[in-house]
């Protein structure tokens, strides 16, 4: 399937929109890293477009002290796939992640 042809103006708008989304994503993860926003608060905001598209692994790795191995173990014990997004978590998965994260 061929990509739609875009004008230079449409391409510039798309690039600006993508840059804005990346900036907002970095800001969210920085808030988690600084402790201004907890993982539970991020999960509560899963209905927001940006938060819903963020991968659970990214959110958990932003928490100080949680590296790749610890996050992988947490995801495995909670039964959450590595590529799962916050918006796609069901209530049971959220509960298991929060319970394991607090422990």
C-alpha positions as CSV (number, residue, x, y, z in Angstrom):
1,X,0.0,0.0,0.0
2,X,1.4,3.3,-1.1
3,X,1.7,6.2,1.4
4,X,-0.6,9.2,0.7
5,X,1.1,12.1,-1.1
6,X,1.5,15.0,1.2
7,X,2.2,18.6,0.4
8,X,5.1,20.4,2.0
9,X,2.8,22.2,4.4
10,X,1.1,18.9,5.5
11,X,4.4,17.3,6.0
12,X,5.6,20.2,8.2
13,X,2.4,20.1,10.2
14,X,2.8,16.3,10.7
15,X,6.4,16.8,11.8
16,X,5.4,19.5,14.3
17,X,2.6,17.4,15.7
18,X,5.1,14.4,16.2
19,X,7.6,16.7,17.9
20,X,5.0,18.0,20.2
21,X,3.9,14.4,21.1
22,X,7.5,13.4,21.9
23,X,8.0,16.5,24.1
24,X,4.8,15.7,26.0
25,X,5.8,12.1,26.4
26,X,9.2,13.1,27.8
27,X,7.6,15.6,30.2
28,X,5.3,12.8,31.5
29,X,8.2,10.4,32.1
30,X,10.2,13.2,33.7
31,X,7.4,13.8,36.1
32,X,7.4,10.1,37.0
33,X,11.2,10.2,37.5
34,X,11.1,13.2,39.7
35,X,8.3,11.8,41.9
36,X,5.8,14.5,41.0
37,X,3.5,11.9,39.5
38,X,3.2,8.3,40.8
39,X,2.7,5.2,38.7
40,X,-0.9,4.9,40.2
41,X,-1.7,8.5,39.0
42,X,-0.4,7.6,35.5
43,X,-2.6,4.5,35.4
44,X,-5.6,6.6,36.5
45,X,-5.0,9.0,33.6
46,X,-5.0,6.1,31.1
47,X,-8.0,7.7,29.3
48,X,-5.9,10.6,28.1
49,X,-4.5,10.1,24.6
50,X,-0.8,10.6,25.4
51,X,-0.9,8.4,28.6
52,X,-2.9,5.7,26.9
53,X,-0.4,5.4,24.1
54,X,2.6,5.2,26.5
55,X,4.1,1.8,27.1
56,X,3.9,0.4,30.6
57,X,7.6,-0.5,30.5
58,X,8.5,3.2,29.8
59,X,6.5,4.4,32.8
60,X,8.0,1.8,35.1
61,X,11.6,2.4,33.9
62,X,11.1,6.1,34.7
63,X,10.7,5.3,38.4
64,X,14.0,5.7,40.2
65,X,15.6,2.4,41.1
66,X,13.7,0.4,38.5
67,X,16.0,-0.8,35.7
68,X,15.3,-3.2,32.9
69,X,15.7,-6.4,34.9
70,X,13.5,-5.3,37.8
71,X,10.8,-4.0,35.4
72,X,10.9,-7.2,33.4
73,X,10.4,-9.3,36.5
74,X,7.6,-7.0,37.7
75,X,5.9,-7.3,34.3
76,X,6.3,-11.1,34.2
77,X,4.9,-11.6,37.7
78,X,2.0,-9.3,36.9
79,X,1.2,-11.1,33.6
80,X,1.6,-8.0,31.5
81,X,3.1,-8.2,28.0
82,X,6.3,-6.2,27.4
83,X,4.7,-4.1,24.6
84,X,1.5,-3.4,26.5
85,X,0.4,0.2,26.6
86,X,-1.1,1.9,29.6
87,X,-4.5,2.5,27.9
88,X,-4.8,-1.3,27.1
89,X,-4.4,-2.5,30.7
90,X,-7.4,-4.0,32.3
91,X,-8.4,-3.5,35.9
92,X,-6.8,-6.8,37.1
93,X,-3.5,-6.0,35.4
94,X,-3.4,-2.5,36.9
95,X,-4.1,-4.0,40.3
96,X,-1.4,-6.6,40.0
97,X,1.1,-4.1,38.8
98,X,0.4,-1.7,41.6
99,X,0.4,-4.4,44.2
100,X,3.7,-5.8,43.0
101,X,5.2,-2.3,42.6
102,X,4.3,-1.3,46.2
103,X,5.7,-4.5,47.6
